[in-house]
């Protein structure tokens, strides 16, 4: 079963939120409906990055890796790479960035 690591950007203050989930659409809806305590005050959120992973364990590991960096510059580089790939119509294998 596929899991996702995702990055949301607040349209209110441009901060980022990193998470992982099995159902990406439902999770984004929960964030934007205010059903997530941390993200409620910074709504609305926009999906700016996602990666597919083959299982929950690898998704959680990658989410932790991104969070450990504690760098908006690192997150912005992931987002930038993802946006460029989409503009060029490239697709990435599981574990690499796509929007």
N, C-alpha and C positions, 0 to 999 in steps of 0.2 A: 504494500500500500504506500502511496506517495505522501510525503510530508513536505512542508514548505518552511523555509526561513524567509522572513519578509522584513522590509523596512518601510515604515509609514513616515510621512512628513506632515506636520501640523500646518494647516493653511492659516492658522491664527498667529503662531509665533515662529514658524519654520523649524521647530525642534524636530528631532527624530525619535522614533520608537522602534525597537528591534524585538521581534517575536518569532515564534514557530507555531505551526498548526497543521492539522490534516485537512481542514476545510477552510481554505483561504477566503472565499467570498463571505462565508458566515462570520468569520473572525473579523474581517474589515467592517461588516455591518454592525457587529457588536461594539466595536470601537466608536463608530460614528453615531450610534444610538445612545452612547453614554453608559453602556453596560459594562465597561471596564473602568475600574476605579482610577488607575493611573492616567489614562488618556481622556477621561471624561471632560476635564476642564480645558483641554486644548483642541477640541473639535472645531471644524471638521478635519479629517485625516485623508491623505492621498497616498495610494500605494506608489512607491518610487523604486522598489527593488524586490525581487523574489528569486529564490533558488529552490529547485526541486531536489529532494533527497529520497533515497529508497526506503528509509525507515526512520522511526521516531528518534532513535539513538543518534544517528548521524546528524539529524536536523538540530537536536538539542546541543550537540557538540559544536556545531558550526555557529549557532546562536550565541553560545557562551564565548566562542572565539572572537566574534565581532564585538560583543559587549566588553570583553576584557581589554580590548584596544583602547577603550575610553577616548576615542578620537573622532571628532566630527570630520576632520580631514580624511581619515580612513573611510568613514561612511560615505562622505561625498565622492570619494574616488570610486567606490562600488556603484553608487547611483549614476555617476557620470558614464562609467563604462557600460552600464546597463542601458542607459538612454542612447548612447552611440550605436550599440548593437541593434537596438530596435529600429533606429533610423535607417540603418544599412540593411535591414531585413534579415539579419543573422539570427540563427537559433543556436542555443547552447545545450550540450548534454547535461544530464542530471548532475547537480552539484556545482554547476557554473551559473553565472547570473543571467537572468532574463526578467523582463517586465511583463 
